[in-house]
Amino acid sequence: MDIKQKQIPSDGQKILLRALAESVANPGCKFLEVGSWCGDSARILGKIAQENGGYLFCVDWWKGNVGTDLANIAKKEDIFSLFWKNMCREGLEDVVVPIRANSDVASLILKDHVFELVFLDGDHRFEATLNDIKKYAPLVRKENGILCGHDCDGYISDFDMDLIENGKNLDTYKNIHCGVVLAVGTAFKNYSIDHNIWSIKSSIIDQGWQPTNITFPAPIKLIEEGYEEFNIIKFGENFYALAQGLGSVDFNDANIDNLLQEYCDKSQCFIASSVSEAKRLVARYYSNAFKTSLADNLKIIEALKQDISCRDEDIIKLNKDIDECRADIEVLREAIFSKEKMMEALKDDVLRRDESIKNLKEELSFIKSKWWFRLFNGRSDNKNKNMKENL
Ligand SMILES: C[S@@+](CC[C@H](N)C(=O)[O-])C[C@H]1O[C@@H](n2cnc3c(N)ncnc32)[C@H](O)[C@@H]1O
């Protein structure tokens, strides 16, 4: 079963929560958390309390939130044991004080205590959140104490009022914690929201609350630039190998978690718990990328080989065609040559016959002229006798 251990999912939230706690921590300080589940946020607050020799009180009934997955999980799993195991693993068993109770009941038990910081992350529905704010705000140190809470997705004015009204009695509605947004906005005029954590600071002078305006300490540290075209950076507790091609990445962007997820999906970012793991992930990425590109190249080579053998067959066919054409041309050329020779002979024949005709014509005309002469002279006088005899 997915226990949903991680309830403070982004590094931004962790850093902000740590910054809020650090801003009010002092020796022997006391922090209070309402809603601890498996201890994701308790781990952060507990560590700072520990560093200052202080305590973290954790109020939770460990039954999950009404109407949510957490309530179903808590019916099947011993979440309190898991919480305590996690605290012990962090070495916080002498720092964290669990109070297993309804937050309403616990507020009565704790009413005489003063806390440097109260973090509300219990029931997220409107009435319950407003009730927690009312019951626990008076327990915050009067000067420079912090009251804050999780899952405030924005100011009331950021949302359509119908959406807030429709969702205020649910844990979340359309991914918005409408109850938290409305309760915080109803209880306070000015407050800070960053990475979905709302926060205010107590002030005696103003007799009330002010926004904390706490911004991130510069959490980004460049560990190594240009490691295999990735920059290795440390942000919060994690190390990130970010492809240099991404340019500068704004880790304070409210949308940073989605962005990082997008980069991870495209293998442009690897998240690790140490520098060496980050480098290992980069190396594995390249070796996988090389393997893939090698396999792709082999496929391309295979396809090209097939193409070449097809073309070879074409070339052989074309060469055969060309040879056949050449032979045809040779035959035709010889036919033309012999016809030309024949034509020459015929021309000679014609010329010879023309010559013969010419000669015959001349002979004919000579003979004719002789006959004309004889005919003519046969009717004339004897003077011409000698001539006729000559003929
Ligand atoms: C969202 S989880 C807290 C997550 C926790 N802060 C973390 O970072 O892991 C809410 C917790 O509030 C507790 N809770 C809800 N309603 C409660 C109530 N009325 N009294 C006490 N605890 C309550 C649930 O049991 C659950 O553990």
The ligand as an SDF file (V2000), in Angstrom:
LIG
                    3D

 27 29  0  0  0  0  0  0  0  0999 V2000
   -1.9660   16.2830    5.6470 C   0  0  0  0  0  0  0  0  0  0  0  0
   -1.6030   15.3020    7.0250 S   0  0  0  0  0  0  0  0  0  0  0  0
   -0.2500   16.0510    7.7340 C   0  0  0  0  0  0  0  0  0  0  0  0
    1.0010   15.9230    6.9360 C   0  0  0  0  0  0  0  0  0  0  0  0
    2.2340   16.2570    7.6940 C   0  0  0  0  0  0  0  0  0  0  0  0
    2.2840   17.6220    8.1000 N   0  0  0  0  0  0  0  0  0  0  0  0
    3.4640   15.9570    6.8230 C   0  0  0  0  0  0  0  0  0  0  0  0
    4.1230   16.9040    6.3740 O   0  0  0  0  0  0  0  0  0  0  0  0
    3.7410   14.8060    6.5560 O   0  0  0  0  0  0  0  0  0  0  0  0
   -2.8950   15.7040    8.0870 C   0  0  0  0  0  0  0  0  0  0  0  0
   -2.8280   15.0430    9.4220 C   0  0  0  0  0  0  0  0  0  0  0  0
   -3.7860   15.6390   10.2780 O   0  0  0  0  0  0  0  0  0  0  0  0
   -4.3710   14.6650   11.0690 C   0  0  0  0  0  0  0  0  0  0  0  0
   -5.6940   15.1640   11.4910 N   0  0  0  0  0  0  0  0  0  0  0  0
   -6.7390   15.4520   10.6950 C   0  0  0  0  0  0  0  0  0  0  0  0
   -7.7660   15.9010   11.4300 N   0  0  0  0  0  0  0  0  0  0  0  0
   -7.3490   15.8790   12.7020 C   0  0  0  0  0  0  0  0  0  0  0  0
   -7.9810   16.2340   13.9430 C   0  0  0  0  0  0  0  0  0  0  0  0
   -9.2250   16.7090   14.0000 N   0  0  0  0  0  0  0  0  0  0  0  0
   -7.2760   16.1000   15.0500 N   0  0  0  0  0  0  0  0  0  0  0  0
   -6.0100   15.6290   15.0230 C   0  0  0  0  0  0  0  0  0  0  0  0
   -5.3760   15.2850   13.9070 N   0  0  0  0  0  0  0  0  0  0  0  0
   -6.0400   15.4120   12.7680 C   0  0  0  0  0  0  0  0  0  0  0  0
   -4.4320   13.4410   10.2090 C   0  0  0  0  0  0  0  0  0  0  0  0
   -4.4460   12.2610   10.9830 O   0  0  0  0  0  0  0  0  0  0  0  0
   -3.1610   13.5710    9.3810 C   0  0  0  0  0  0  0  0  0  0  0  0
   -2.1300   12.8390    9.9570 O   0  0  0  0  0  0  0  0  0  0  0  0
  1  2  1  0
  2  3  1  0
  2 10  1  0
  3  4  1  0
  4  5  1  0
  5  6  1  0
  5  7  1  0
  7  8  2  0
  7  9  1  0
 10 11  1  0
 11 12  1  0
 11 26  1  0
 12 13  1  0
 13 14  1  0
 13 24  1  0
 14 15  1  0
 14 23  1  0
 15 16  2  0
 16 17  1  0
 17 18  1  0
 17 23  2  0
 18 19  1  0
 18 20  2  0
 20 21  1  0
 21 22  2  0
 22 23  1  0
 24 25  1  0
 24 26  1  0
 26 27  1  0
M  CHG  2   2   1   9  -1
M  END
$$$$
